[in-house]
Each structure stands twice: as C-alpha cells, then as structure tokens.
C-alpha cells in the first residue's frame, strides 16, 4: 500500500464528490479506494507500473487505459514534470464540461509549481495546503487553453531522439539521453551469444546495443516493470525476432532461468524516494537466474554496496571499470 500523504489527501477529497464517474491517473493502492468505488458511479484506474498494478489487483481492481468521459479525474504527479503536465492535459481530454481535475502533491516534490501549471492550463485553479502537501483543483470551462493542452499532450508522446537514436518518452529513466552509468557499462560489454537477459531494460538501450553487436544471440529476454518503457523497447528492437518481452516486477515475479548472461542497470528509487533495498533485491534475483558459468554485467553508483550480494551468490566477482561516480561489475556463477 502507498502511504503517501498526498494520496491520502487526494482520496479523502474525492470521497466528498459522491455518485460521480471518476478516473484516477497514476492510481495507487490505498484502503480508501474501496470507499471511493462504493460512492462513485464509475471508477477507472490508470497505472502502467507493474508493482503498483499488482497492488491494485490484490485489492480487486483492474487498471486500464482511460476511455470515455468522467466527472472527476484524480492525479498524483510523477517525478517527471513533462509527464505530469501531459497527464493534466490528458485529464481535460476525458473530463465532461464542468468536470473537475484534482491533483495532490507533496510540497517537497513541487506542489506549488503544479498549482501554477494547472492555473495556466485551466484559466483558474483552487489550492488547499495540508499535511505538507497541496491539493489543487480546476474545472473544465471555456477558459481551458486548448493550444497549451495539445502542446503538453504532444510532449509526452513516444519519440525517436537523436541523442541516442532510440524511441523513448517523458517519464522514463534517462529518456532524453543515455545515462552515464549505462554508457560506461556499454563500453565494457563483450560480444554475447546464446540466451540472456536485459533486466530492468527500460526503453532498451542495452538490448539494442547487444542485438546490433552480437550475431549469435539465441534469445534475449527484456524484463521491465514500466509498461510505457517496454512499449518503446519493442519499437527499438522490432527488427529482431529472438526477443521476448516481460512486463514484470523483477523483485518478486518469475524470471527466466538458466541464462548464460545478464546485463543490468538496477534502479534504486521507488517513485520519488531513494530505495537501496530495491536494487539489492533485483541483483539477487539476477544472480539466481544465471546458469553455472553464467555471467552478470552490471553498473551501479560507486558508493552502492552490491559487491557483498554478488559474492554471496557468485564464484567470481570483480570491478572492471570505474568512472564518473559509477562502477561496472562482472560476476560469474
């Protein structure tokens, strides 16, 4: 369950609007969702991140794409402002005339800036501060800036970026350009063959390189928790038939086994918050997926303590490169 005070504030406010058709952009599991479902004419949840999807399914909800019109749209911003502005614009596409958008955000994550953005988009917005958060609302009226709405919607569509020549979109990890850690890892990857996995593949930066430089790949498993990233990854490796895509939570869901090699740039954030344990769980799962003599190549921030996890599961572990605050490690089972 998500314990964000912004989520609590948002759902509490939504409960005062009874018998409405409600949509929730970036929905998270919370006990108040059951109350909201009972008091709403319709409740539609939008979520693309697999761990959050699983939490919602455990509550009996099935997230899906938004379709149709709603009286109320709820939204929690992501850590990417471009993506969040796009969601605001999307909300007004699905609101009936006079319908209301409610946005809740913790102050430390830019709540004031979202109040300004919503005011700019809708023409007028109301704001309520509470619990170190801000609840901002606006109605869909003739004051809606249609041109700005279309601009924000266009900004979040998948696009092929010249910085890395791959399809990506706002909100994905390092979507504008390849991150420094991945670049360092790419410089030290060997030519692979056989069956392997790109764990936490994102939009497919590492996989695209491997497929274009290794001619004897039997099968490549691309595993990613974010459906939006996986959709871009599919575009980026569309010419290769030996790829299998897995929309999975790598910390707890089944992963391919007996692999000859794995590459990984593990995440260490959950939403807005730093979460070192997340990366540790994923690295452990990676080690478990290797066959005997299988190899793991991974990159991490230099100060993150992954070596002891690797040494607990692999026979050989070495740091093969260090630079710009990152380290590349290679392990053999």
C-alpha positions in Angstrom: 0.0 0.0 0.0 1.2 3.5 -0.8 1.4 5.6 2.4 1.9 9.0 0.6 0.2 11.8 2.5 -0.7 13.3 -0.9 -2.6 10.1 -1.8 -4.5 10.2 1.4 -5.4 13.9 0.9 -6.5 13.2 -2.7 -8.7 10.3 -1.9 -10.3 12.0 1.1 -11.2 14.9 -1.1 -12.6 12.7 -3.8 -14.9 10.9 -1.3 -16.8 14.2 -0.8 -17.8 14.0 -4.5 -20.4 11.2 -4.5 -22.1 9.4 -7.4 -19.6 10.7 -9.9 -17.8 9.0 -12.8 -14.2 9.1 -11.5 -10.9 8.4 -13.2 -7.6 8.2 -11.4 -4.3 8.8 -13.3 -1.3 7.1 -11.7 -3.5 5.2 -9.3 -2.0 3.5 -6.2 -3.5 1.0 -3.8 -5.0 2.5 -0.7 -7.8 1.4 1.6 -9.9 4.5 0.7 -10.1 3.2 -2.9 -12.8 0.7 -1.7 -14.8 3.6 -0.2 -14.4 5.6 -3.4 -15.5 2.7 -5.5 -18.7 2.3 -3.4 -19.5 6.1 -3.6 -18.8 6.5 -7.3 -21.0 5.8 -10.3 -17.8 4.5 -12.1 -14.1 4.2 -11.0 -11.5 3.8 -13.7 -7.8 3.4 -12.7 -4.8 4.2 -14.9 -1.4 2.7 -14.0 1.5 1.3 -16.0 4.0 0.3 -13.3 3.8 -3.4 -12.6 4.3 -3.4 -8.8 1.5 -0.8 -8.4 -0.7 -2.7 -10.8 -0.2 -5.9 -8.7 -1.1 -3.9 -5.5 -4.3 -2.7 -7.2 -5.2 -6.2 -8.4 -4.7 -7.5 -4.9 -7.5 -5.1 -3.9 -9.7 -6.4 -6.7 -9.1 -3.6 -9.2 -8.1 -3.9 -12.8 -6.2 -0.8 -14.2 -6.9 0.0 -17.8 -6.4 2.8 -20.4 -8.7 5.8 -20.0 -11.7 5.8 -22.3 -14.9 7.8 -22.2 -15.8 10.8 -20.2 -15.6 11.5 -16.5 -17.0 14.0 -14.0 -13.8 13.9 -11.9 -10.2 13.0 -12.6 -7.7 12.4 -9.8 -4.0 12.6 -10.3 -0.7 12.2 -8.5 2.2 13.7 -10.4 5.2 11.6 -11.3 8.8 12.6 -10.7 9.0 13.8 -14.3 7.3 17.2 -14.7 6.8 16.9 -18.5 5.0 13.6 -18.0 2.9 15.1 -15.2 1.9 18.1 -17.4 0.9 15.6 -20.1 -1.3 13.8 -17.6 -3.0 17.1 -16.8 -3.7 17.7 -20.4 -5.0 14.1 -20.8 -7.3 14.6 -17.8 -9.1 17.5 -19.6 -9.5 15.4 -22.7 -11.6 13.0 -20.6 -13.5 15.5 -18.4 -17.0 16.5 -19.2 -17.7 20.2 -19.5 -17.7 21.5 -15.9 -15.8 18.4 -14.7 -13.1 18.7 -12.2 -9.4 17.7 -12.0 -7.9 17.1 -8.6 -4.1 17.0 -8.2 -2.4 16.3 -4.9 1.4 16.6 -4.4 3.8 16.8 -1.5 5.4 20.3 -1.2 8.9 18.8 -1.4 8.1 17.5 -4.9 7.0 20.8 -6.5 3.4 21.1 -5.4 3.5 24.9 -5.9 4.7 24.5 -9.5 1.8 22.2 -10.3 -0.7 24.8 -8.9 0.9 27.3 -11.3 0.7 24.9 -14.2 -2.9 24.0 -13.6 -3.8 27.6 -13.4 -2.1 28.3 -16.7 -3.9 25.4 -18.4 -7.4 25.7 -16.9 -7.5 29.5 -16.5 -8.2 29.3 -12.8 -7.4 26.8 -10.0 -8.1 26.5 -6.3 -5.5 25.3 -3.9 -5.6 23.8 -0.3 -2.4 23.2 1.7 -2.5 20.3 4.2 -0.1 17.8 5.8 2.9 19.3 3.9 1.0 18.7 0.7 -1.1 20.8 -1.7 -4.4 19.8 -3.2 -5.1 21.7 -6.4 -8.3 21.6 -8.4 -9.7 23.1 -11.6 -12.8 22.8 -13.7 -13.1 22.3 -17.4 -14.5 25.5 -18.8 -14.2 27.8 -21.8 -11.1 29.1 -20.2 -9.2 25.9 -21.0 -6.1 26.7 -23.0 -6.6 24.3 -25.9 -3.3 25.1 -27.6 -1.3 24.5 -24.4 -3.2 21.3 -23.8 -2.2 20.0 -27.2 1.4 21.0 -26.7 1.6 19.1 -23.4 0.0 16.1 -24.9 2.5 16.1 -27.8 5.4 16.4 -25.4 4.6 13.1 -23.7 4.2 11.0 -26.9 6.9 8.4 -27.7 9.6 9.9 -30.0 12.8 8.9 -31.6 15.5 11.0 -30.0 18.7 12.0 -31.9 20.8 11.8 -28.7 20.7 8.0 -28.7 18.7 7.2 -31.9 16.0 5.3 -29.9 12.4 5.6 -29.1 11.6 7.0 -25.6 9.2 9.3 -23.9 8.9 11.6 -20.9 8.9 9.9 -17.6 11.2 7.0 -18.5 14.6 6.7 -16.9 17.2 8.8 -18.7 14.8 9.2 -21.7 16.4 12.3 -23.2 19.9 10.8 -23.4 21.8 7.7 -22.3 22.7 7.9 -18.7 26.4 8.0 -17.7 26.2 4.6 -15.9 24.7 2.8 -18.9 27.3 4.4 -21.2 30.1 3.1 -19.0 28.5 -0.4 -19.0 28.1 -0.3 -22.8 31.9 0.4 -23.2 32.7 -2.8 -21.3 30.2 -5.4 -22.6 31.6 -8.3 -24.5 30.1 -9.9 -27.6 27.4 -12.2 -26.2 25.9 -15.4 -27.6 23.2 -17.9 -26.5 20.3 -16.9 -24.2 20.5 -13.9 -21.9 18.5 -11.2 -20.3 18.4 -7.4 -20.0 17.0 -7.0 -16.5 15.2 -3.6 -15.9 15.7 -2.9 -19.6 13.9 0.5 -19.7 13.4 1.6 -23.3 16.1 -0.9 -24.5 19.3 1.0 -24.6 21.5 -2.0 -23.6 19.4 -4.5 -25.6 19.6 -2.5 -28.8 23.4 -2.4 -28.5 23.7 -6.1 -27.7 21.5 -7.2 -30.6 23.4 -4.9 -33.0 26.8 -6.1 -32.0 26.3 -9.8 -31.1 25.3 -12.0 -34.0 24.8 -15.3 -32.2 22.0 -14.3 -29.7 19.6 -17.3 -29.5 17.1 -15.4 -27.2 17.1 -12.1 -25.4 14.7 -11.6 -22.5 13.8 -7.9 -21.9 12.3 -7.5 -18.4 10.8 -4.2 -17.4 8.3 -3.1 -14.7 7.1 0.0 -16.6 4.8 -0.7 -19.5 5.5 2.6 -21.2 9.2 1.8 -21.3 8.6 -1.7 -22.6 6.4 -0.3 -25.4 9.3 1.9 -26.5 11.7 -1.0 -26.2 9.5 -3.0 -28.6 9.9 -0.3 -31.2 13.7 -0.1 -30.6 14.3 -3.9 -31.3 11.4 -4.5 -33.7 13.7 -6.0 -36.4 15.0 -8.8 -34.1 12.8 -11.9 -33.8 14.7 -13.6 -30.9 13.5 -11.1 -28.3 10.9 -12.0 -25.6 9.3 -9.2 -23.6 8.3 -9.5 -19.9 6.2 -6.8 -18.1 7.3 -8.0 -14.7 8.1 -6.9 -11.2 11.7 -8.2 -11.0 11.7 -8.3 -7.2 9.1 -11.0 -6.9 7.7 -12.3 -10.2 9.1 -15.3 -12.1 12.2 -14.5 -14.2 13.8 -16.6 -17.0 16.3 -19.1 -15.6 19.5 -20.9 -16.6 20.8 -17.9 -18.6 24.3 -17.6 -20.0 24.5 -13.9 -19.4 22.6 -11.0 -17.9 23.1 -7.2 -18.1 21.5 -4.9 -15.6 21.4 -1.3 -14.5 19.3 -1.7 -11.4 17.1 1.1 -10.2 17.4 2.5 -6.7 14.3 4.6 -6.5 10.7 3.8 -5.7 8.7 6.7 -7.1 10.2 9.9 -5.7 12.1 8.1 -2.9 15.6 6.6 -2.8 15.3 2.8 -2.1 18.6 0.9 -2.0 16.9 -2.3 -1.0 15.1 -2.3 -4.4 18.4 -2.6 -6.2 19.7 -5.3 -3.8 16.6 -7.5 -4.4 17.0 -7.2 -8.2 20.7 -8.0 -8.1 19.9 -11.1 -6.0 17.2 -12.2 -8.5 19.7 -11.7 -11.4 22.2 -14.0 -9.7 19.6 -16.6 -9.2 18.7 -16.6 -12.9 22.2 -17.5 -14.1 23.2 -20.9 -15.2 26.5 -22.4 -14.0 29.4 -20.4 -15.5 26.8 -17.7 -16.5 28.0 -14.1 -16.3 26.4 -10.9 -14.9 27.5 -7.5 -16.1 26.0 -4.6 -14.1 26.6 -0.9 -13.3 25.8 1.0 -10.2 26.7 4.2 -8.4 30.1 3.8 -7.0 29.0 4.1 -3.3 26.2 1.5 -3.5 27.2 -1.8 -1.7 26.4 -4.5 -4.2 29.7 -6.4 -4.0 28.7 -8.4 -0.9 25.5 -9.6 -2.6 27.3 -10.7 -5.7 29.9 -12.5 -3.7 27.2 -14.3 -1.7 25.8 -15.8 -5.0 28.6 -15.9 -7.5 32.0 -17.6 -7.5 33.9 -14.8 -9.2 33.3 -11.0 -8.7 35.4 -8.1 -10.0 35.0 -4.4 -10.6 36.2 -4.0 -14.2 35.7 -0.2 -14.6 35.2 2.9 -12.5 34.4 6.4 -13.8 32.3 9.5 -13.2 30.8 8.1 -10.0 29.9 4.7 -11.4 31.4 1.2 -11.3 30.9 -1.7 -13.7 31.0 -5.2 -12.1 31.3 -8.6 -13.6 30.4 -11.8 -11.8 30.5 -15.4 -12.8 28.4 -18.2 -11.2 
